[in-house]
Amino acid sequence: MKFIVYFHGYGSSPKSDKVDRIKSILPDSEVYAFPIDINHDVASPDFYTESETIFIGTSLGAWWAAKMADKFGVRSVLINPCYDPVSSLEKYGVSEEMRSKYSKMDITDLSNKSFVFSEVDEVIDHSVLISKLDERECSFDIFQNTSHRFNGAEFDFVIRGI
């Protein structure tokens, strides 16, 4: 059995339809989602993980999924990931105090990370992260005709690939 932990993006919640879709697509998996506070100190979750744990995250939730996957040595699927929360959150008026608790996504070890991008993301510019992944010869997927929410058949396709 797989254990799936879904991290929602900034401004979303664990009641996202994505959680229901993950449960529907992976019915033999246990799926967990919980609220993530913008305050890094409050939001920093602690987990007991099983060997088949997979962290999935979208946007800022992808930053969390990558961080937790590195911490626990498990796989992560990062959809439209927020590589640099400090600059991304500034656009939304998040205080400097809160933003200072974040750092750029660690991409030192890419062995446990799968990256998925929308061709046109109206919220996050992925060009810096994609160029870093290109330099490291890391594979990633770019989906056409999708937006930042990545909420169509492409999301289902990515989840089925788990």
N, C-alpha and C positions, 0 to 999 in steps of 0.2 A: 504494500500500500504506500502511496506517495502522500506526503504531507506538504500542502501548498500554503504559503503565507503570502497574502496579497497586500501590498503597500499602495494606498491611493495617493494621488497627487495633491498638491496644494489647492485648497478650495473644494476638494471632493470629500468623500466619506466612505466608510466601509459598507454603506448601504448602496453603493454604486451597482448599477446593473452588471458591471464586469464581474463582480463576485458571483452573482447568480449564473452568469454565463460560464465561468470557470467550473462551478459545481455541476452544471449541466453537461459540459463537454468532458469532464473528468469525474464521472460518478463514483468511481472506485477510490477516489482520493478524499482525504480530509482537507477541507479548505478553511483557512482562518483569515480574518481581516478585522482590524480594530482601528479606532481613531488615532491619527498621528497629529500631535500638537505641533504647531510651528516652533515652539520653544524646544530646541534640541535637548535641553536638560530634562524636560518633562517627557519628551517623546522617545527617548532612547530606550527601546525595548530590550528585554532580556528573555531569552528563549532556551528551552531544552529542545534540541533538534534530533531527529531520527536520521538514519543514513539516507533515506529517500526524501529528504526535505528539499524543496525548491522555493526560493524567494522570487516572486514576480512583483515588479513595480512599474508604475507609469509616472513620468515626469519627476517631481521631487520624490515620489515613492520609489522610483528606480534608483535614486541616490541611496535611499535607505536600504533597498534590497541588495545593492552592491556592497554596502557597508556591512550588513549582517551576513551576507554570503562569505565575505572575506573573514569575518570574525569566527564563523562556525565551519568554514571549509566546505560549504555546500554550493550547489549550482544556483545561478540567478539568471532571470530573463528580464532584460531592461528595455522597456518600451518608451521611446521618446525621452531618454534619460536626461535629467538635469545634471550636467557635468559640473557647472559652477553655480551652486545655489546662492552664493554671496551676491553675484551680479544679477542673477535671474530674479531673486526675491526683491531686489531694490525697486524693480519696475512696479511692484505691487504695494509699495509703501511699507514694507516690513522694516522695522527699526534696525538701525545699525547694530544695536546690542544683540538682537536676535540673529541677524545675519552673520555676526562675527563668530558664532558658535559652529558655523559650517565651514567646510573647506571644499576644494575641488575633489571630484570623485577620484579615488585611487585606481589607476589603471596599470599598476605595476604588474600584478598577476592577472592575466586575462583568461586563464585556463578554466575558470568557473563562471565566466560571464558570456551571455549571448545578447547582442545588441540588435535592436529593431528600431528603425526610424521611419517617419513619414516623409515622403518626398517634399511636401510643403507643410511645414510646421509654423503656424502663425504665432506661436508663443515662445518657442525656444529656437535659437539659431544653433544648429548642430555642427556647423562647419569646422569649428576648432576640434571638437571631439572626433569627428570623422577623419580629419587629417592626422590626428594622433594615432588613430586605429590603423589608418593606411600605412603610416610610418612603421608600425609594429607588425604589419602584414597580418592583421587580425581580420577575420571575416565578420561581416554584419549584413543585415538585410535592410533594404530600403523599399518601402511599399509606395506605389503610385496611388493617386486619387484618395489619399487619406489626409486627415488633419491631425492636430495635436491630440485630440481626444482618442483617436485610433479606436473607434468604437464600432466598426463595421465587421464585415466578413473576414477582414484581415486579422482582426483580434482573435476571432474564432480559429483561424488557420494557425496562428502562432501558438495558441493554447493546445490545439490538437497535436502539435509537434513535440509536446513535452512528454 
